[in-house]
Each structure stands twice: as structure tokens, then as C-alpha cells.
Amino acid sequence: LLETADDPTLCTHRLPPQGARVLSIGFNPQGTHVVTGGADGCVRVWHVSSLRLASHARLESEMRRKPPLVWAVLLLSDLVAVSADSSGHVTFHDGRHGTLVRRFASH
């Protein structure tokens, strides 16, 4: 995580290793949590203050050998994590528990 308020930009925190590249990242409006989407098909929600994992959700691969790539993530104020992946799905997960709320196919 980077601090951009001062010049030069400083790296203030590093997320723990996740087993795959992070492809997308977003904060909730309050700035208390961060969501990451990875090349392993996982959406993870982290506590910013401690960098502890709050929840973890693995996206469905639908009969494919490789998991979908999580291209975009958004964390809403109620900690619902929204993700868009390479299989054309938009998925909503409860960011507190990692449970599926809703999933839509975009094509």
C-alpha cells in the first residue's frame, strides 16, 4: 500500500503473500478494508490496520482447468465485494464471511 500524500511516494505496507499475482485492488469508502483480486481466481478482503485477512472467496471456474482471472474489484461500504472476471461474470460476495451473495453472467 502506498502513501501518496507526500512527495516522494512511500510504500507503507505490504500485503502478505497470496500465492498468485494481484491483478486488481480497491478500498471501501471508509478506508478500513482493502479488497484484492488475483490470478488464482480469489477475491480477498483485508483489514487495513492489521493487514489480516477478513474473508476469502474462490470464484467458480466452470469446467476449466485454470481459475478465472479477477480483472476488477470494488468494495462497497457494507463490505460487499464486487468482482469482474475473465469468464465474463460479475460476482457479489459478503466481505465479512466470503459467502456468495449473487452472480451474473455478462455474456
PATIVEX-819962 format. One record per residue (C-alpha): x, y, z; residue in three letters; residue number from 1. Coordinates in Angstrom, 3 decimals. Layout:
<atoms>
{xx->X; yy->Y; zz->Z; rest->ALA; nr->NUM};
...
</atoms>
This chain:
<atoms>
{xx->0.000; yy->0.000; zz->0.000; rest->LEU; nr->1};
{xx->1.375; yy->3.376; zz->-0.944; rest->LEU; nr->2};
{xx->1.199; yy->6.755; zz->0.752; rest->GLU; nr->3};
{xx->0.763; yy->9.426; zz->-1.913; rest->THR; nr->4};
{xx->0.057; yy->12.496; zz->0.260; rest->ALA; nr->5};
{xx->3.713; yy->13.492; zz->0.421; rest->ASP; nr->6};
{xx->6.406; yy->13.577; zz->-2.199; rest->ASP; nr->7};
{xx->8.076; yy->11.114; zz->-2.733; rest->PRO; nr->8};
{xx->5.526; yy->8.284; zz->-2.712; rest->THR; nr->9};
{xx->6.277; yy->5.810; zz->0.078; rest->LEU; nr->10};
{xx->5.453; yy->2.127; zz->0.444; rest->CYS; nr->11};
{xx->3.782; yy->1.974; zz->3.871; rest->THR; nr->12};
{xx->2.512; yy->-1.629; zz->3.993; rest->HIS; nr->13};
{xx->2.863; yy->-4.858; zz->2.044; rest->ARG; nr->14};
{xx->0.091; yy->-7.403; zz->1.776; rest->LEU; nr->15};
{xx->1.027; yy->-10.930; zz->2.839; rest->PRO; nr->16};
{xx->1.848; yy->-13.396; zz->0.012; rest->PRO; nr->17};
{xx->-1.279; yy->-14.689; zz->-1.695; rest->GLN; nr->18};
{xx->0.033; yy->-17.476; zz->-3.892; rest->GLY; nr->19};
{xx->-0.675; yy->-15.619; zz->-7.134; rest->ALA; nr->20};
{xx->-0.316; yy->-12.186; zz->-8.694; rest->ARG; nr->21};
{xx->-2.666; yy->-9.451; zz->-7.540; rest->VAL; nr->22};
{xx->-4.480; yy->-8.155; zz->-10.632; rest->LEU; nr->23};
{xx->-6.884; yy->-5.686; zz->-9.020; rest->SER; nr->24};
{xx->-7.225; yy->-3.781; zz->-5.757; rest->ILE; nr->25};
{xx->-9.778; yy->-1.462; zz->-4.166; rest->GLY; nr->26};
{xx->-10.674; yy->0.162; zz->-0.848; rest->PHE; nr->27};
{xx->-14.017; yy->0.518; zz->0.860; rest->ASN; nr->28};
{xx->-15.213; yy->4.167; zz->1.140; rest->PRO; nr->29};
{xx->-14.258; yy->4.324; zz->4.846; rest->GLN; nr->30};
{xx->-10.686; yy->3.189; zz->4.113; rest->GLY; nr->31};
{xx->-10.813; yy->0.430; zz->6.739; rest->THR; nr->32};
{xx->-10.642; yy->-2.535; zz->4.349; rest->HIS; nr->33};
{xx->-8.972; yy->-3.366; zz->1.061; rest->VAL; nr->34};
{xx->-10.080; yy->-5.974; zz->-1.492; rest->VAL; nr->35};
{xx->-7.756; yy->-7.787; zz->-3.901; rest->THR; nr->36};
{xx->-8.468; yy->-9.910; zz->-6.946; rest->GLY; nr->37};
{xx->-5.886; yy->-12.402; zz->-8.088; rest->GLY; nr->38};
{xx->-4.684; yy->-14.586; zz->-10.909; rest->ALA; nr->39};
{xx->-5.695; yy->-17.572; zz->-8.751; rest->ASP; nr->40};
{xx->-9.403; yy->-16.706; zz->-9.078; rest->GLY; nr->41};
{xx->-9.647; yy->-15.488; zz->-5.483; rest->CYS; nr->42};
{xx->-11.171; yy->-12.357; zz->-4.010; rest->VAL; nr->43};
{xx->-9.702; yy->-11.452; zz->-0.627; rest->ARG; nr->44};
{xx->-10.788; yy->-8.758; zz->1.830; rest->VAL; nr->45};
{xx->-8.173; yy->-7.431; zz->4.267; rest->TRP; nr->46};
{xx->-8.263; yy->-5.230; zz->7.363; rest->HIS; nr->47};
{xx->-6.094; yy->-2.194; zz->6.514; rest->VAL; nr->48};
{xx->-4.904; yy->-1.552; zz->10.080; rest->SER; nr->49};
{xx->-3.554; yy->-5.055; zz->10.713; rest->SER; nr->50};
{xx->-3.358; yy->-6.489; zz->7.143; rest->LEU; nr->51};
{xx->-5.179; yy->-9.556; zz->8.474; rest->ARG; nr->52};
{xx->-7.384; yy->-11.489; zz->6.083; rest->LEU; nr->53};
{xx->-11.066; yy->-10.763; zz->6.781; rest->ALA; nr->54};
{xx->-12.510; yy->-13.094; zz->4.136; rest->SER; nr->55};
{xx->-11.552; yy->-15.187; zz->1.146; rest->HIS; nr->56};
{xx->-13.705; yy->-16.336; zz->-1.769; rest->ALA; nr->57};
{xx->-12.685; yy->-18.535; zz->-4.687; rest->ARG; nr->58};
{xx->-14.551; yy->-17.875; zz->-7.933; rest->LEU; nr->59};
{xx->-16.060; yy->-20.769; zz->-9.862; rest->GLU; nr->60};
{xx->-14.032; yy->-21.952; zz->-12.848; rest->SER; nr->61};
{xx->-16.924; yy->-23.605; zz->-14.740; rest->GLU; nr->62};
{xx->-15.281; yy->-26.771; zz->-16.061; rest->MET; nr->63};
{xx->-11.982; yy->-25.043; zz->-16.873; rest->ARG; nr->64};
{xx->-8.619; yy->-26.181; zz->-15.662; rest->ARG; nr->65};
{xx->-7.485; yy->-22.711; zz->-14.682; rest->LYS; nr->66};
{xx->-9.385; yy->-20.381; zz->-12.381; rest->PRO; nr->67};
{xx->-10.771; yy->-17.148; zz->-13.845; rest->PRO; nr->68};
{xx->-8.605; yy->-14.039; zz->-13.614; rest->LEU; nr->69};
{xx->-10.116; yy->-11.376; zz->-11.357; rest->VAL; nr->70};
{xx->-9.746; yy->-8.243; zz->-13.503; rest->TRP; nr->71};
{xx->-11.652; yy->-5.734; zz->-11.356; rest->ALA; nr->72};
{xx->-12.802; yy->-5.444; zz->-7.740; rest->VAL; nr->73};
{xx->-14.864; yy->-2.950; zz->-5.773; rest->LEU; nr->74};
{xx->-15.589; yy->-2.932; zz->-2.038; rest->LEU; nr->75};
{xx->-18.858; yy->-1.304; zz->-1.032; rest->LEU; nr->76};
{xx->-19.444; yy->0.482; zz->2.277; rest->SER; nr->77};
{xx->-21.302; yy->-2.572; zz->3.676; rest->ASP; nr->78};
{xx->-18.240; yy->-4.745; zz->2.841; rest->LEU; nr->79};
{xx->-19.838; yy->-6.452; zz->-0.142; rest->VAL; nr->80};
{xx->-17.023; yy->-7.296; zz->-2.562; rest->ALA; nr->81};
{xx->-17.906; yy->-6.961; zz->-6.245; rest->VAL; nr->82};
{xx->-15.642; yy->-8.653; zz->-8.797; rest->SER; nr->83};
{xx->-15.474; yy->-8.974; zz->-12.580; rest->ALA; nr->84};
{xx->-13.541; yy->-11.892; zz->-14.015; rest->ASP; nr->85};
{xx->-12.174; yy->-13.296; zz->-17.264; rest->SER; nr->86};
{xx->-15.070; yy->-15.750; zz->-17.619; rest->SER; nr->87};
{xx->-17.468; yy->-12.827; zz->-18.042; rest->GLY; nr->88};
{xx->-19.083; yy->-12.944; zz->-14.608; rest->HIS; nr->89};
{xx->-19.798; yy->-10.219; zz->-12.094; rest->VAL; nr->90};
{xx->-19.922; yy->-11.655; zz->-8.589; rest->THR; nr->91};
{xx->-21.030; yy->-10.224; zz->-5.242; rest->PHE; nr->92};
{xx->-19.560; yy->-11.734; zz->-2.036; rest->HIS; nr->93};
{xx->-20.130; yy->-10.895; zz->1.605; rest->ASP; nr->94};
{xx->-16.757; yy->-9.413; zz->2.559; rest->GLY; nr->95};
{xx->-17.118; yy->-10.389; zz->6.205; rest->ARG; nr->96};
{xx->-17.633; yy->-14.121; zz->5.583; rest->HIS; nr->97};
{xx->-16.670; yy->-14.747; zz->1.936; rest->GLY; nr->98};
{xx->-20.087; yy->-16.175; zz->1.094; rest->THR; nr->99};
{xx->-21.670; yy->-15.760; zz->-2.330; rest->LEU; nr->100};
{xx->-24.449; yy->-13.161; zz->-2.481; rest->VAL; nr->101};
{xx->-25.169; yy->-13.069; zz->-6.235; rest->ARG; nr->102};
{xx->-23.513; yy->-13.937; zz->-9.549; rest->ARG; nr->103};
{xx->-24.323; yy->-12.609; zz->-13.015; rest->PHE; nr->104};
{xx->-23.125; yy->-13.741; zz->-16.450; rest->ALA; nr->105};
{xx->-22.330; yy->-10.750; zz->-18.650; rest->SER; nr->106};
{xx->-22.273; yy->-12.646; zz->-21.966; rest->HIS; nr->107};
</atoms>
